[in-house]
């Protein structure tokens, strides 16, 4: 594997406090950045909470204007899968595409030893 180095600029106090939290969680800054890049590679997007922060949304759970379409698309994909493999589709609650995607990403990160 060929390694590449990234250099970023951020406030020194933010770096120190962020490094402290990351260390308390048992990770290094490099592990966190690699996990984010792997998440983006596997999922083709960023974690929803991070996307909301980048957009400047006040709450990480703020509604995304594209969410209803994505939820419908995700539900249709899951429903189609159930039909193809002959599994009875659950009737309780809607399938939340973002939650399914995050669970899949978390599972993959755990397999890679990054969770």
C-alpha positions as CSV (number, residue, x, y, z in Angstrom):
1,X,0.0,0.0,0.0
2,X,1.3,3.4,-1.0
3,X,0.8,6.0,1.8
4,X,-0.2,9.6,1.2
5,X,0.1,12.4,3.7
6,X,-2.6,15.0,4.3
7,X,-2.0,18.5,5.8
8,X,-4.9,20.6,7.1
9,X,-5.2,23.8,8.9
10,X,-7.3,24.2,12.0
11,X,-7.4,26.3,15.2
12,X,-4.8,24.9,17.6
13,X,-7.3,24.9,20.5
14,X,-9.7,22.9,18.4
15,X,-7.0,20.5,17.4
16,X,-6.0,20.0,21.1
17,X,-9.5,19.5,22.3
18,X,-10.4,17.2,19.4
19,X,-7.3,15.1,19.9
20,X,-8.1,14.8,23.6
21,X,-11.6,13.5,22.8
22,X,-10.4,11.1,20.1
23,X,-7.7,9.8,22.5
24,X,-10.3,9.3,25.3
25,X,-12.3,7.2,22.8
26,X,-9.2,5.1,22.2
27,X,-8.4,6.3,18.6
28,X,-5.7,8.4,16.9
29,X,-6.5,11.3,14.6
30,X,-5.2,9.2,11.7
31,X,-7.6,6.3,12.5
32,X,-10.5,8.7,12.6
33,X,-9.6,10.3,9.2
34,X,-9.0,6.9,7.7
35,X,-12.4,5.7,9.0
36,X,-14.1,8.7,7.5
37,X,-12.5,8.2,4.1
38,X,-13.4,4.5,4.2
39,X,-17.0,5.4,5.1
40,X,-17.2,7.8,2.2
41,X,-15.7,5.2,-0.1
42,X,-18.0,2.4,0.9
43,X,-21.2,4.5,1.3
44,X,-20.6,7.1,-1.5
45,X,-21.5,9.8,1.0
46,X,-20.7,11.3,4.4
47,X,-22.4,10.3,7.6
48,X,-25.6,12.3,7.8
49,X,-24.7,14.0,11.1
50,X,-21.4,15.3,9.5
51,X,-23.3,16.5,6.4
52,X,-25.6,18.5,8.6
53,X,-22.7,20.0,10.4
54,X,-21.0,20.9,7.2
55,X,-24.1,22.6,5.9
56,X,-24.4,24.5,9.2
57,X,-27.7,23.0,10.2
58,X,-28.5,23.6,13.9
59,X,-29.6,20.0,14.6
60,X,-27.9,16.9,13.2
61,X,-31.4,15.5,12.8
62,X,-32.7,18.4,10.6
63,X,-34.7,17.2,7.7
64,X,-32.9,17.0,4.4
65,X,-35.0,18.1,1.4
66,X,-34.0,15.0,-0.5
67,X,-34.7,12.6,2.3
68,X,-38.3,11.6,1.4
69,X,-37.2,10.6,-2.1
70,X,-34.2,8.7,-0.8
71,X,-36.4,7.0,1.8
72,X,-38.9,5.9,-0.8
73,X,-36.1,4.7,-3.0
74,X,-34.5,2.8,-0.2
75,X,-37.8,1.2,0.9
76,X,-38.5,0.2,-2.7
77,X,-35.0,-1.5,-2.9
78,X,-35.6,-3.4,0.3
79,X,-39.1,-4.4,-0.7
80,X,-37.8,-5.7,-4.1
81,X,-35.1,-7.7,-2.3
82,X,-37.6,-9.2,0.0
83,X,-39.8,-10.3,-2.9
84,X,-36.8,-11.7,-4.9
85,X,-35.6,-13.9,-2.0
86,X,-39.1,-14.8,-0.8
87,X,-38.9,-13.2,2.6
88,X,-42.1,-11.8,4.1
89,X,-41.8,-8.0,4.3
90,X,-42.1,-6.6,7.9
91,X,-45.2,-4.4,8.3
92,X,-44.2,-2.5,11.4
93,X,-42.6,0.9,10.8
94,X,-41.0,2.4,7.7
95,X,-37.6,1.4,6.5
96,X,-35.2,4.3,7.3
97,X,-32.6,4.4,4.5
98,X,-30.1,6.6,6.4
99,X,-30.3,4.3,9.4
100,X,-29.8,1.2,7.3
101,X,-26.8,2.8,5.5
102,X,-25.2,3.8,8.9
103,X,-25.7,0.3,10.3
104,X,-24.1,-1.2,7.2
105,X,-21.2,1.2,7.5
106,X,-20.7,0.6,11.2
107,X,-20.7,-3.2,10.5
108,X,-18.1,-2.8,7.8
109,X,-15.9,-0.5,10.0
110,X,-16.2,-3.1,12.8
111,X,-15.0,-5.8,10.4
112,X,-12.0,-3.6,9.6
113,X,-11.3,-3.2,13.3
114,X,-12.1,0.6,13.3
115,X,-15.2,0.6,15.4
